[in-house]
Every structure is written in C-alpha cells, then in structure tokens.
Amino acid sequence: MVVVIQIFMAKELFNLLRKAHEDRHLPGFRLLNWHFFFTAMFFVYGRLLSQPLVNTVTSDKFLYQFVSSLIKYHMAICYFLYIAGFMWFILTLKKKMYKYQFGQYAWTHMILIVVFTQSSFTVANIFEGIFWFLLPASLIVINDIFAYIFGFFFGKTPLIKLSPKKTWEGFIGASVTTIISAFVLANILGRFRWLTCPRKDLSTGWLECDPGLLFKPENYILPGWISQWFPWKEISVLPVQWHALCFGLFASIIAPFGGFFASGFKRAFKIKDFGDSIPGHGGITDRMDCQMVMAVFAYIYHQSFVMRQGISVEMILDQILTNLTFEEQQSLLMKLGQILQERLEHS
C-alpha cells in the first residue's frame, strides 16, 4: 500500500514541472526519472527490509546465501545503478535544452529526498508494530476532520495567509480533540497484540508476543472530587498512552505545517491540486503532505524514547545471521560451546 502511494505521489510530482514541448524532443527522458525513483526504492527498502528478509529465507540454504550476498553488496549495487542513471542523463543532454534538463534532474532528486525518503519511514514503523503506523496516521486524519468541523462552525480568525480557509478556532479545537483522541485511541489499539507485536520477517501470519510493559494496563485511583461527579473510582491506563499524548501534540501543532508547506508550494506554481488521482479531492500528494512529516516523527520518537537501547540477544543473532557465512556460524557455535563448557567445569 505504501509503495503504491509513493508511486502515485512520484507520478504527480514528476508531471508538475513537465513541459510537453520539451519532452517531445527528449525521448526516454521520463524513463530516467523512474530509474532514479526505483534505484532510491531499492536502496531504502533494501536497508529497511534486509533483516526481515534474512529471517524469512533462513530455512533455505540457497536462498539464504543469495540474500546474504545481495545484502552484502546492496550499497555497491545501488551506487552503480545511480551512476548508470547519472551517465544516462549526461549522454541525453541536448543543445538548447540544458536548463530544462538540469531543472528536471534537480526536481527528481528533490522528490526523492523530500517525499520518498520521508514516506519510507512508514514501512519502518509498520515493522515495529502496526500500532506505530496506525496511531500516527489516524491522528492526522482526526486532526484534519476536526479542524474542518471547528473551522466551519466557529472559525472567524485567519490562521495563516498560505491557507486562507484555516482559522485559529479550527486549529485550537482540532488540537484539543486530537490530543484527547490520541490518549483514548492508544488504549483501544494497545490491547490488540497483533497490532503491538513487531514483525521479524516478511510472512503474513498472526502475531503473538509478550506485549511488554508499555502495553500492560496500570490502575490509577482517581481523586475524590472526580468520583463525586463520575461513577469511576479508578481507571486503567496503558503506559503507551502517555507517549501517545506526544504524538497527539505533534499531530495537532507541528504536522499541519506539512500542509502549509504544500499550500505554499501549490501557490508558487499556481495550481489548485497536485493531481487528480482522487476524484473531488485532488491528488494522493494532497492527502499525504502531513502524513509524511508525522511518519518521520513517529519513527524517530519510537527509536529515541520507546525502543530499548543497548545490545540484546535478538540484535546479536541478527548480526550473526546477516554478516557470517553458514560455515562461520557453525564455527562460532562450536567455539561458544567450548567456552561455556570450560566455564561450567571451573564453576
């Protein structure tokens, strides 16, 4: 799904600066854009999915050796694919077309850096657990909907000149609603193991794991004045809900700036929408501007404040399976067995 969205976004953005007259004199030039796009895709997803791919093919010796070699030379393959595209670009340069061609070359790289790289973090979040993809994505949708609702009914004060229809009333109302929704939604999603367990391979089976302390409910006794007005004396809260408040805060205050950036960009090129992929709503890019910013934040936040740091048994096993040959793994097993045997004899 994410790859399909990225392809549609790339198509819309490639066409944004396209000029039919110049393209007629440059046969195959559009194909060069897609060469760079799929090279970037191979590089990014190769790095993100290398370990799940190894875990998937471990049982088959031939496939395991092939995948291990592919991972080992992955960076070199990507580099030479890029160099091939670079040489292709140089060889297609035509007199009186230099400015247009170099502009397209720069535009292609901007798309790959600003759009593709950011949205690729979504896949990394999915492998950490669908929870870390679904919660941030849902909060952007909730914020967008309630910004419209509050703006429609109460909006009077303009928020920013780039988006004349945005109002302070809509922005504040959506912010409060999004933060509350983040706290509640995290409690609902966090109770399903299939959503919270990380995916270690590329299979599609049901997930079962120890959800960890983040997803184990803790009971909090409410103050007396609250129990006078409401029937609850204590509430059950998942620790991850406190992290969700940070997601809600970011989705309501920072992420909308992705939309403001897109609005300014469209005004600069005097267009209403990036495309017409979604009838009545514009292009895929119009719907994904804030999602890209949110995906990067969700990944960085998870890696920095949620994921346990340090070396674990799983991390060491991943390194062994990825970087050592089958013979080296056997040798390591024998040496480890000898060391443990010696320790047992001395203890």
Residue frames as qw, qx, qy, qz and C-alpha x, y, z in Angstrom:
[[0.000, 0.885, 0.465, 0.000, 0.00, 0.00, 0.00],
 [0.304, -0.807, 0.101, 0.496, 2.77, 2.42, 0.95],
 [0.421, -0.162, 0.596, 0.664, 4.71, 1.64, -2.25],
 [0.237, 0.608, 0.666, 0.362, 1.61, 2.23, -4.41],
 [0.122, -0.940, -0.254, 0.190, 1.02, 5.58, -2.67],
 [0.399, -0.612, 0.320, 0.603, 4.66, 6.55, -3.25],
 [0.402, 0.158, 0.672, 0.602, 4.43, 5.69, -6.96],
 [0.108, 0.807, 0.545, 0.200, 1.29, 7.83, -7.36],
 [0.264, -0.894, -0.045, 0.360, 2.92, 10.71, -5.48],
 [0.450, -0.351, 0.488, 0.660, 6.04, 10.48, -7.64],
 [0.336, 0.447, 0.677, 0.478, 3.91, 10.42, -10.81],
 [0.019, -0.922, -0.386, 0.001, 2.01, 13.55, -9.74],
 [0.333, -0.829, 0.145, 0.425, 5.17, 15.43, -8.81],
 [0.503, -0.092, 0.583, 0.632, 7.12, 14.37, -11.91],
 [0.262, 0.615, 0.618, 0.414, 4.26, 15.73, -14.03],
 [0.167, -0.862, -0.306, 0.369, 4.11, 19.01, -12.10],
 [0.114, -0.755, 0.297, 0.573, 7.08, 20.59, -13.91],
 [0.562, 0.125, 0.713, 0.400, 6.74, 18.59, -17.09],
 [0.303, 0.627, -0.116, -0.708, 6.56, 20.52, -20.37],
 [0.825, 0.337, 0.451, -0.056, 5.11, 18.61, -23.30],
 [0.522, 0.836, -0.162, -0.044, 7.00, 20.61, -25.96],
 [0.055, -0.728, 0.681, -0.059, 10.42, 19.91, -24.40],
 [0.676, -0.176, 0.699, -0.150, 9.57, 16.27, -23.68],
 [0.823, 0.527, 0.162, -0.138, 8.84, 15.63, -27.35],
 [0.461, 0.776, -0.416, 0.109, 12.48, 16.44, -28.10],
 [0.114, -0.532, 0.782, -0.304, 13.75, 14.19, -25.28],
 [0.859, -0.057, -0.385, -0.333, 12.55, 10.63, -25.89],
 [0.792, -0.079, -0.545, 0.264, 13.15, 8.39, -22.89],
 [0.114, 0.450, -0.399, 0.790, 13.80, 11.30, -20.51],
 [0.678, -0.424, 0.058, -0.598, 10.74, 10.43, -18.39],
 [0.938, -0.054, -0.341, 0.038, 12.09, 6.89, -18.07],
 [0.462, 0.363, -0.486, 0.647, 15.22, 8.34, -16.45],
 [0.385, -0.483, 0.262, -0.742, 13.10, 9.84, -13.64],
 [0.914, -0.234, -0.034, -0.330, 11.66, 6.42, -12.87],
 [0.786, 0.245, -0.457, 0.336, 15.14, 4.86, -13.00],
 [0.118, 0.412, -0.497, 0.755, 16.23, 7.17, -10.16],
 [0.649, -0.359, 0.119, -0.660, 12.96, 6.53, -8.30],
 [0.970, -0.102, -0.178, -0.134, 13.30, 2.73, -8.33],
 [0.597, 0.343, -0.504, 0.522, 17.02, 2.97, -7.51],
 [0.187, -0.431, 0.415, -0.779, 16.09, 5.01, -4.41],
 [0.838, -0.242, -0.010, -0.489, 13.36, 2.49, -3.60],
 [0.898, 0.112, -0.398, 0.150, 15.81, -0.42, -3.85],
 [0.341, 0.398, -0.515, 0.678, 18.30, 1.43, -1.62],
 [0.380, -0.390, 0.328, -0.772, 15.85, 2.49, 1.11],
 [0.890, -0.165, 0.011, -0.425, 13.78, -0.69, 1.28],
 [0.787, 0.268, -0.513, 0.212, 16.88, -2.84, 0.94],
 [0.171, 0.353, -0.599, 0.698, 18.20, -1.32, 4.16],
 [0.544, -0.265, 0.267, -0.750, 14.84, -1.38, 5.95],
 [0.916, -0.002, 0.019, -0.401, 13.82, -4.92, 5.00],
 [0.445, 0.513, -0.732, 0.051, 17.17, -6.72, 4.91],
 [0.148, -0.250, 0.853, -0.434, 16.80, -8.36, 8.32],
 [0.716, 0.173, 0.403, -0.543, 13.14, -9.45, 7.89],
 [0.744, 0.490, -0.350, -0.289, 14.14, -10.89, 4.51],
 [0.240, 0.438, -0.844, 0.196, 17.00, -12.87, 6.07],
 [0.407, -0.089, 0.735, -0.535, 14.67, -14.20, 8.76],
 [0.777, 0.316, 0.088, -0.538, 12.20, -15.28, 6.06],
 [0.789, 0.469, -0.378, -0.123, 14.69, -17.35, 4.00],
 [0.270, -0.640, 0.693, -0.191, 16.87, -18.75, 6.82],
 [0.814, -0.054, 0.547, -0.188, 15.49, -22.28, 6.38],
 [0.834, 0.526, 0.140, 0.092, 16.52, -22.46, 2.69],
 [0.657, -0.426, 0.239, 0.574, 20.33, -22.63, 2.31],
 [0.473, 0.326, 0.440, 0.690, 20.45, -21.45, -1.35],
 [0.036, -0.855, -0.344, -0.387, 18.05, -18.54, -0.84],
 [0.548, -0.797, -0.060, 0.245, 19.80, -17.60, 2.40],
 [0.625, -0.227, 0.294, 0.686, 23.20, -17.43, 0.65],
 [0.299, 0.539, 0.452, 0.645, 21.71, -15.46, -2.25],
 [0.231, -0.907, -0.281, -0.211, 20.01, -12.93, 0.06],
 [0.634, -0.645, 0.043, 0.425, 23.13, -12.63, 2.23],
 [0.546, 0.049, 0.357, 0.756, 25.21, -11.80, -0.86],
 [0.095, 0.725, 0.436, 0.525, 22.60, -9.31, -2.04],
 [0.415, -0.892, -0.174, 0.038, 22.66, -7.56, 1.36],
 [0.681, -0.402, 0.163, 0.590, 26.46, -7.56, 1.45],
 [0.367, 0.053, 0.418, 0.829, 26.73, -5.86, -1.97],
 [0.106, 0.786, 0.608, -0.043, 23.49, -3.88, -1.66],
 [0.113, -0.857, -0.006, 0.504, 25.16, -0.47, -1.32],
 [0.279, -0.339, 0.616, 0.654, 27.52, -1.15, -4.23],
 [0.254, 0.429, 0.800, 0.332, 24.62, -2.27, -6.48],
 [0.039, 0.885, 0.425, -0.188, 22.64, 0.88, -5.62],
 [0.222, -0.715, 0.234, 0.621, 25.67, 3.09, -6.24],
 [0.254, -0.121, 0.722, 0.633, 26.31, 1.64, -9.70],
 [0.181, 0.645, 0.728, 0.146, 22.60, 1.89, -10.56],
 [0.045, -0.905, -0.186, 0.379, 22.74, 5.58, -9.64],
 [0.264, -0.527, 0.478, 0.652, 25.96, 6.08, -11.63],
 [0.308, 0.267, 0.798, 0.443, 24.27, 4.40, -14.62],
 [0.097, 0.845, 0.524, -0.032, 21.43, 6.93, -14.33],
 [0.213, -0.810, 0.110, 0.536, 23.94, 9.78, -13.98],
 [0.301, -0.239, 0.662, 0.644, 25.75, 8.71, -17.16],
 [0.242, 0.548, 0.767, 0.231, 22.40, 8.23, -18.91],
 [0.001, 0.907, 0.297, -0.297, 21.49, 11.82, -18.01],
 [0.234, -0.647, 0.365, 0.626, 24.81, 13.21, -19.31],
 [0.306, 0.004, 0.787, 0.536, 24.50, 11.30, -22.59],
 [0.179, 0.667, 0.707, 0.154, 20.97, 12.62, -23.21],
 [0.112, -0.695, -0.124, 0.700, 21.89, 16.32, -22.81],
 [0.482, 0.566, 0.504, 0.440, 20.82, 18.30, -25.86],
 [0.248, 0.045, 0.049, 0.967, 21.74, 21.77, -27.03],
 [0.277, -0.302, -0.153, -0.899, 19.22, 24.50, -26.06],
 [0.734, -0.420, -0.427, -0.319, 17.62, 22.03, -23.60],
 [0.477, 0.176, -0.651, 0.564, 20.28, 22.16, -20.87],
 [0.216, -0.255, 0.373, -0.866, 18.35, 24.40, -18.47],
 [0.789, -0.143, -0.127, -0.584, 15.18, 22.29, -18.71],
 [0.835, 0.066, -0.543, 0.058, 17.09, 19.01, -18.33],
 [0.346, 0.189, -0.625, 0.673, 19.13, 20.15, -15.32],
 [0.431, -0.250, 0.213, -0.841, 15.97, 21.59, -13.75],
 [0.875, -0.095, -0.279, -0.385, 14.25, 18.21, -14.15],
 [0.676, 0.168, -0.630, 0.344, 17.33, 16.44, -12.75],
 [0.034, 0.225, -0.534, 0.814, 17.27, 18.64, -9.63],
 [0.634, -0.184, 0.017, -0.751, 13.48, 18.30, -9.30],
 [0.847, -0.012, -0.514, -0.132, 13.74, 14.49, -9.43],
 [0.497, 0.118, -0.655, 0.556, 16.29, 14.48, -6.60],
 [0.246, -0.231, 0.335, -0.880, 14.16, 16.84, -4.52],
 [0.794, -0.149, -0.233, -0.542, 11.18, 14.48, -4.90],
 [0.791, 0.032, -0.593, 0.147, 13.30, 11.52, -3.79],
 [0.310, 0.152, -0.579, 0.739, 14.74, 13.32, -0.76],
 [0.289, -0.138, 0.271, -0.908, 11.71, 15.27, 0.46],
 [0.766, -0.032, -0.089, -0.636, 8.90, 12.89, -0.47],
 [0.842, 0.107, -0.520, -0.100, 10.11, 9.34, -0.98],
 [0.403, 0.235, -0.707, 0.531, 12.63, 9.16, 1.88],
 [0.312, -0.208, 0.434, -0.819, 10.18, 10.64, 4.40],
 [0.807, -0.033, -0.070, -0.586, 7.28, 8.39, 3.44],
 [0.692, 0.220, -0.686, 0.045, 9.54, 5.31, 3.58],
 [0.046, -0.278, 0.713, -0.642, 9.70, 5.69, 7.35],
 [0.743, -0.093, 0.058, -0.660, 6.08, 4.49, 7.32],
 [0.861, 0.140, -0.480, -0.089, 7.26, 0.99, 6.39],
 [0.351, 0.291, -0.700, 0.550, 9.84, 1.03, 9.18],
 [0.405, -0.221, 0.409, -0.787, 7.05, 1.94, 11.63],
 [0.860, -0.003, -0.211, -0.465, 4.88, -0.96, 10.41],
 [0.750, 0.174, -0.613, 0.176, 7.64, -3.48, 11.15],
 [0.060, 0.268, -0.635, 0.723, 7.99, -2.08, 14.68],
 [0.098, 0.398, 0.835, -0.366, 4.30, -2.91, 15.15],
 [0.078, 0.567, 0.593, 0.566, 1.22, -1.80, 13.21],
 [0.315, -0.798, -0.419, 0.299, 0.31, 0.28, 16.29],
 [0.359, -0.547, 0.120, 0.746, 3.18, 2.69, 15.48],
 [0.122, 0.127, 0.587, 0.790, 1.82, 3.16, 11.95],
 [0.156, -0.604, -0.726, -0.289, -1.92, 3.18, 12.65],
 [0.314, -0.726, -0.415, 0.449, -1.94, 5.56, 15.62],
 [0.209, -0.427, 0.153, 0.866, 0.06, 8.43, 13.99],
 [0.018, 0.178, 0.672, 0.719, -1.80, 8.06, 10.67],
 [0.204, -0.654, -0.725, -0.076, -5.18, 8.10, 12.44],
 [0.278, -0.656, -0.291, 0.638, -4.29, 11.22, 14.43],
 [0.121, -0.170, 0.370, 0.905, -3.52, 13.16, 11.23],
 [0.147, -0.401, -0.748, -0.509, -6.93, 12.16, 9.82],
 [0.310, -0.688, -0.609, 0.244, -8.69, 13.09, 13.09],
 [0.260, -0.498, -0.059, 0.825, -6.91, 16.45, 13.22],
 [0.036, 0.040, 0.542, 0.838, -7.83, 17.21, 9.60],
 [0.218, -0.537, -0.760, -0.295, -11.51, 16.35, 10.13],
 [0.337, -0.728, -0.494, 0.336, -11.94, 18.33, 13.35],
 [0.243, -0.309, 0.118, 0.912, -10.02, 21.33, 12.00],
 [0.089, -0.259, -0.610, -0.743, -12.64, 21.46, 9.25],
 [0.338, -0.622, -0.703, -0.070, -15.57, 20.97, 11.67],
 [0.361, -0.641, -0.319, 0.598, -14.44, 23.59, 14.21],
 [0.193, -0.179, 0.285, 0.922, -13.40, 25.96, 11.44],
 [0.103, -0.395, -0.696, -0.591, -16.76, 25.59, 9.68],
 [0.374, -0.710, -0.593, -0.068, -18.89, 26.26, 12.77],
 [0.449, -0.808, -0.177, 0.338, -16.72, 28.61, 14.84],
 [0.639, -0.002, 0.199, 0.743, -13.95, 29.86, 12.53],
 [0.113, 0.967, 0.224, -0.045, -13.54, 33.63, 12.36],
 [0.226, -0.870, 0.354, 0.259, -9.84, 34.44, 12.88],
 [0.780, 0.555, -0.289, 0.015, -7.48, 33.60, 9.94],
 [0.855, -0.438, 0.170, 0.220, -4.55, 31.40, 10.93],
 [0.487, -0.372, 0.481, 0.627, -2.02, 31.71, 8.10],
 [0.373, 0.632, -0.161, -0.660, -2.01, 33.53, 4.76],
 [0.050, 0.281, -0.881, -0.377, -0.85, 30.42, 2.86],
 [0.150, -0.342, -0.916, -0.148, -4.18, 28.73, 3.70],
 [0.215, -0.261, 0.015, -0.941, -6.90, 31.41, 3.91],
 [0.694, -0.347, -0.429, -0.462, -9.56, 28.88, 4.97],
 [0.635, -0.157, -0.631, 0.417, -7.59, 27.80, 8.07],
 [0.290, -0.781, -0.012, -0.553, -8.65, 29.55, 11.28],
 [0.024, 0.422, -0.709, 0.565, -7.35, 29.76, 14.83],
 [0.704, -0.153, 0.332, -0.609, -10.63, 28.38, 16.12],
 [0.932, 0.226, -0.213, -0.185, -10.31, 25.32, 13.89],
 [0.504, 0.488, -0.624, 0.344, -6.63, 24.89, 14.80],
 [0.208, -0.371, 0.649, -0.631, -7.20, 25.07, 18.58],
 [0.815, -0.039, 0.205, -0.541, -10.36, 22.93, 18.51],
 [0.882, 0.312, -0.348, -0.060, -8.65, 20.26, 16.40],
 [0.283, 0.511, -0.687, 0.433, -5.57, 20.31, 18.67],
 [0.468, -0.282, 0.576, -0.609, -7.58, 19.63, 21.84],
 [0.904, 0.132, 0.067, -0.400, -9.64, 16.92, 20.09],
 [0.731, 0.463, -0.497, 0.062, -6.54, 15.25, 18.61],
 [0.062, 0.464, -0.739, 0.484, -4.71, 15.08, 21.96],
 [0.656, -0.126, 0.485, -0.564, -7.75, 13.56, 23.69],
 [0.899, 0.311, -0.123, -0.282, -8.24, 11.14, 20.77],
 [0.468, 0.538, -0.676, 0.185, -4.57, 10.09, 20.97],
 [0.244, -0.343, 0.742, -0.521, -4.95, 9.13, 24.63],
 [0.773, 0.089, 0.379, -0.501, -8.17, 7.17, 24.06],
 [0.811, 0.474, -0.263, -0.219, -7.16, 5.56, 20.75],
 [0.247, 0.542, -0.775, 0.210, -3.84, 4.33, 22.17],
 [0.475, -0.185, 0.713, -0.481, -5.77, 2.48, 24.88],
 [0.846, 0.302, 0.188, -0.396, -8.01, 0.78, 22.30],
 [0.707, 0.580, -0.402, -0.049, -5.28, -0.16, 19.80],
 [0.045, 0.601, -0.739, 0.300, -2.79, -1.11, 22.50],
 [0.677, -0.178, 0.583, -0.411, -4.96, -4.01, 23.72],
 [0.917, 0.369, 0.040, -0.149, -4.56, -6.00, 20.46],
 [0.655, -0.464, 0.476, 0.358, -1.33, -8.00, 20.35],
 [0.688, 0.405, 0.460, 0.389, -1.45, -8.32, 16.57],
 [0.217, 0.934, 0.104, 0.264, -1.16, -4.53, 16.38],
 [0.343, -0.895, 0.281, -0.040, 1.57, -4.13, 19.01],
 [0.836, -0.248, 0.400, 0.284, 3.94, -7.02, 18.18],
 [0.102, 0.709, -0.483, -0.504, 6.88, -6.21, 15.86],
 [0.923, 0.361, 0.062, -0.114, 7.17, -8.20, 12.64],
 [0.498, -0.602, 0.547, 0.301, 10.50, -10.01, 12.41],
 [0.401, -0.014, 0.773, 0.491, 10.06, -11.47, 8.91],
 [0.257, 0.160, -0.359, -0.883, 8.05, -10.96, 5.70],
 [0.091, -0.297, -0.946, -0.095, 5.35, -13.52, 6.46],
 [0.331, -0.344, -0.185, -0.859, 1.68, -12.55, 6.90],
 [0.520, -0.326, -0.787, 0.066, 0.72, -14.85, 9.80],
 [0.456, -0.818, -0.212, -0.280, -0.97, -13.77, 13.00],
 [0.313, 0.525, -0.517, 0.599, 1.34, -12.26, 15.59],
 [0.742, -0.625, -0.233, -0.062, 1.70, -13.38, 19.20],
 [0.516, 0.355, -0.427, 0.652, 4.31, -11.95, 21.57],
 [0.406, -0.551, -0.484, 0.546, 4.87, -10.53, 25.03],
 [0.185, 0.881, 0.300, 0.315, 3.47, -7.02, 24.57],
 [0.445, 0.233, -0.291, 0.815, 5.95, -5.55, 27.04],
 [0.202, -0.438, -0.564, 0.670, 5.34, -3.17, 29.92],
 [0.083, 0.097, -0.178, -0.976, 4.19, -0.37, 27.59],
 [0.507, -0.135, -0.520, -0.674, 1.06, -2.32, 26.71],
 [0.430, -0.301, -0.822, 0.221, 0.26, -3.79, 30.15],
 [0.258, -0.762, -0.275, -0.526, -2.51, -1.83, 31.94],
 [0.313, -0.012, -0.582, 0.751, -1.82, 0.03, 35.16],
 [0.263, -0.746, -0.598, -0.131, -4.61, 1.13, 37.51],
 [0.183, 0.231, -0.216, 0.931, -4.77, 4.72, 38.76],
 [0.165, -0.614, -0.702, 0.322, -7.02, 5.76, 41.67],
 [0.106, 0.647, 0.293, 0.696, -8.95, 8.92, 40.82],
 [0.043, 0.124, -0.429, 0.894, -9.18, 11.87, 43.25],
 [0.080, 0.406, 0.814, -0.409, -12.28, 12.00, 45.43],
 [0.281, 0.518, 0.123, -0.799, -13.80, 15.06, 43.75],
 [0.308, 0.242, -0.686, -0.613, -13.86, 13.22, 40.40],
 [0.159, -0.172, -0.972, -0.007, -15.66, 10.18, 41.84],
 [0.183, 0.428, 0.544, -0.698, -18.36, 12.51, 43.17],
 [0.429, 0.516, -0.130, -0.730, -19.27, 13.58, 39.65],
 [0.613, 0.352, -0.611, -0.357, -18.49, 10.37, 37.77],
 [0.928, -0.259, 0.026, -0.266, -19.10, 6.67, 38.63],
 [0.827, 0.298, -0.373, 0.296, -15.41, 5.69, 38.30],
 [0.602, -0.784, 0.133, 0.073, -13.08, 5.35, 41.29],
 [0.459, -0.508, 0.571, 0.453, -10.08, 4.17, 39.28],
 [0.685, 0.652, -0.119, -0.301, -9.07, 3.97, 35.63],
 [0.844, -0.099, 0.415, 0.326, -6.92, 1.52, 33.70],
 [0.288, 0.899, -0.227, -0.240, -4.19, 3.21, 31.64],
 [0.912, 0.187, 0.071, 0.358, -1.59, 1.69, 29.32],
 [0.464, -0.603, 0.134, 0.636, 1.84, 3.36, 29.77],
 [0.411, 0.188, 0.532, 0.716, 1.97, 3.83, 25.98],
 [0.043, 0.849, 0.505, 0.146, -0.91, 6.30, 26.32],
 [0.309, -0.830, 0.020, 0.463, 1.48, 8.85, 27.85],
 [0.390, -0.194, 0.554, 0.709, 3.65, 8.52, 24.74],
 [0.239, 0.576, 0.698, 0.353, 0.51, 8.89, 22.63],
 [0.083, -0.907, -0.274, 0.309, -0.02, 12.35, 24.11],
 [0.286, -0.556, 0.395, 0.673, 3.27, 13.42, 22.49],
 [0.283, 0.214, 0.770, 0.531, 2.02, 12.02, 19.18],
 [0.068, 0.797, 0.600, 0.024, -1.23, 13.95, 19.58],
 [0.202, -0.828, -0.006, 0.523, 0.65, 17.15, 20.39],
 [0.286, -0.312, 0.584, 0.693, 2.88, 16.79, 17.32],
 [0.223, 0.404, 0.802, 0.379, -0.03, 15.83, 15.02],
 [0.004, 0.859, 0.508, -0.063, -2.00, 18.89, 16.08],
 [0.176, -0.902, 0.056, 0.389, 0.73, 21.56, 16.22],
 [0.266, -0.553, 0.586, 0.529, 3.71, 20.57, 14.03],
 [0.458, 0.174, 0.816, 0.308, 2.36, 18.18, 11.38],
 [0.364, 0.813, 0.428, -0.150, -0.11, 20.75, 9.91],
 [0.053, -0.794, 0.321, 0.513, 2.93, 22.72, 8.74],
 [0.388, -0.042, 0.813, 0.432, 3.42, 19.96, 6.16],
 [0.303, 0.689, 0.653, 0.080, 0.05, 21.01, 4.76],
 [0.016, 0.927, 0.034, -0.373, 1.02, 24.71, 4.90],
 [0.308, -0.472, 0.614, 0.553, 4.23, 23.89, 3.00],
 [0.366, 0.291, 0.813, 0.346, 2.20, 22.06, 0.33],
 [0.188, 0.864, 0.445, -0.141, -0.22, 25.01, 0.10],
 [0.110, -0.832, 0.244, 0.487, 2.65, 27.45, -0.41],
 [0.376, -0.197, 0.760, 0.493, 4.18, 25.15, -2.99],
 [0.342, 0.551, 0.735, 0.195, 0.92, 24.97, -4.98],
 [0.087, 0.935, 0.198, -0.281, 0.56, 28.75, -4.83],
 [0.273, -0.622, 0.472, 0.562, 4.11, 29.14, -6.15],
 [0.205, -0.030, 0.825, 0.526, 3.21, 27.04, -9.20],
 [0.432, 0.174, -0.040, -0.884, -0.34, 28.46, -9.44],
 [0.444, -0.080, -0.837, -0.309, -2.10, 25.10, -9.24],
 [0.656, -0.431, 0.034, -0.618, -5.10, 24.01, -7.18],
 [0.909, -0.284, 0.283, -0.115, -4.10, 20.37, -6.61],
 [0.279, -0.546, 0.730, 0.300, -1.05, 18.19, -7.22],
 [0.069, 0.056, -0.900, -0.427, -3.10, 15.81, -9.35],
 [0.657, -0.051, -0.066, -0.749, -6.49, 14.20, -9.88],
 [0.270, 0.132, -0.953, 0.035, -5.84, 10.67, -8.59],
 [0.002, -0.392, -0.826, 0.404, -8.75, 11.00, -6.11],
 [0.007, -0.534, -0.519, -0.667, -11.81, 12.49, -7.88],
 [0.359, -0.818, -0.306, -0.329, -13.06, 15.53, -5.99],
 [0.667, -0.719, 0.008, 0.197, -10.11, 15.56, -3.59],
 [0.119, 0.876, -0.452, -0.120, -7.10, 16.22, -5.81],
 [0.659, 0.418, -0.623, 0.057, -4.03, 14.01, -5.86],
 [0.840, -0.293, -0.403, 0.213, -2.53, 11.50, -3.46],
 [0.467, 0.186, -0.289, 0.815, 0.13, 14.10, -2.56],
 [0.268, -0.522, -0.030, -0.809, -2.60, 16.49, -1.37],
 [0.810, -0.466, -0.190, -0.302, -3.75, 13.88, 1.17],
 [0.904, -0.131, -0.239, 0.330, -0.27, 12.77, 2.28],
 [0.269, 0.733, -0.237, 0.578, 1.52, 16.06, 2.99],
 [0.446, -0.665, 0.370, -0.472, 1.08, 15.91, 6.79],
 [0.986, -0.146, 0.035, -0.074, 1.39, 12.11, 6.90],
 [0.747, 0.438, -0.288, 0.408, 5.00, 12.27, 5.69],
 [0.013, -0.651, 0.417, -0.634, 6.04, 14.65, 8.47],
 [0.749, -0.425, 0.243, -0.446, 4.21, 12.51, 11.04],
 [0.981, 0.097, -0.160, 0.049, 5.80, 9.24, 9.83],
 [0.524, 0.497, -0.430, 0.542, 9.32, 10.59, 10.34],
 [0.302, -0.563, 0.397, -0.658, 8.46, 11.89, 13.83],
 [0.912, -0.244, 0.062, -0.324, 6.83, 8.57, 14.80],
 [0.898, 0.222, -0.286, 0.249, 9.95, 6.62, 13.75],
 [0.310, 0.524, -0.440, 0.660, 12.43, 8.96, 15.47],
 [0.519, -0.508, 0.283, -0.627, 10.30, 9.12, 18.64],
 [0.975, -0.138, -0.063, -0.165, 9.99, 5.32, 18.78],
 [0.796, 0.300, -0.334, 0.407, 13.72, 4.79, 18.27],
 [0.180, 0.530, -0.380, 0.736, 14.71, 7.50, 20.77],
 [0.353, -0.352, 0.415, -0.761, 12.17, 7.22, 23.60],
 [0.875, -0.087, 0.074, -0.470, 10.34, 3.88, 23.29],
 [0.898, 0.250, -0.358, 0.057, 12.68, 1.21, 21.93],
 [0.757, -0.615, 0.151, 0.164, 15.01, -0.32, 24.49],
 [0.335, 0.833, -0.439, 0.036, 18.61, 0.72, 23.91],
 [0.433, -0.545, 0.716, -0.051, 21.66, -1.49, 24.24],
 [0.334, 0.295, -0.843, -0.301, 22.57, -4.94, 22.94],
 [0.788, -0.078, 0.356, -0.496, 20.02, -7.74, 23.10],
 [0.580, -0.087, 0.797, 0.143, 20.15, -11.43, 22.18],
 [0.614, 0.650, 0.445, -0.047, 17.95, -10.71, 19.14],
 [0.223, 0.930, -0.222, -0.192, 20.31, -7.97, 17.91],
 [0.299, -0.563, 0.745, 0.197, 23.36, -10.24, 18.20],
 [0.625, 0.201, 0.752, 0.059, 21.55, -13.08, 16.40],
 [0.508, 0.824, 0.199, -0.152, 20.52, -10.68, 13.63],
 [0.055, 0.851, -0.476, -0.213, 24.15, -9.62, 13.14],
 [0.460, -0.295, 0.827, 0.132, 25.35, -13.24, 13.10],
 [0.630, 0.429, 0.648, -0.015, 22.72, -14.36, 10.58],
 [0.414, 0.893, 0.081, -0.154, 23.30, -11.35, 8.33],
 [0.125, 0.889, -0.433, -0.079, 27.08, -10.98, 8.31],
 [0.356, -0.452, 0.817, 0.051, 28.52, -14.50, 8.87],
 [0.547, 0.218, -0.682, -0.434, 28.54, -17.36, 6.38],
 [0.899, -0.251, -0.180, -0.310, 26.98, -20.71, 7.29],
 [0.808, 0.116, -0.434, 0.383, 30.45, -22.18, 7.97],
 [0.156, 0.400, -0.395, 0.812, 31.40, -19.21, 10.16],
 [0.627, -0.419, 0.054, -0.654, 28.16, -19.60, 12.12],
 [0.943, -0.131, -0.305, -0.014, 28.97, -23.29, 12.73],
 [0.591, 0.257, -0.436, 0.629, 32.49, -22.35, 13.88],
 [0.186, -0.469, 0.254, -0.825, 31.06, -19.69, 16.22],
 [0.823, -0.347, -0.123, -0.432, 28.62, -22.23, 17.68],
 [0.885, -0.004, -0.385, 0.263, 31.44, -24.71, 18.38],
 [0.360, 0.336, -0.390, 0.778, 33.66, -22.06, 19.99],
 [0.428, -0.466, 0.121, -0.765, 30.80, -20.74, 22.10],
 [0.912, -0.254, -0.252, -0.200, 30.02, -24.29, 23.22],
 [0.737, 0.130, -0.431, 0.503, 33.70, -24.83, 24.23],
 [0.056, 0.424, -0.312, 0.848, 33.80, -21.56, 26.19],
 [0.659, -0.415, 0.010, -0.628, 30.57, -22.36, 28.05],
 [0.927, -0.107, -0.358, 0.039, 31.81, -25.91, 28.78],
 [0.529, 0.251, -0.447, 0.676, 35.05, -24.55, 30.26],
 [0.238, -0.445, 0.218, -0.835, 33.12, -22.12, 32.44],
 [0.841, -0.325, -0.167, -0.399, 30.90, -24.92, 33.71],
 [0.855, 0.018, -0.417, 0.308, 33.97, -27.03, 34.61],
 [0.335, 0.294, -0.387, 0.807, 35.62, -24.14, 36.51],
 [0.405, -0.468, 0.060, -0.783, 32.47, -23.11, 38.39]]
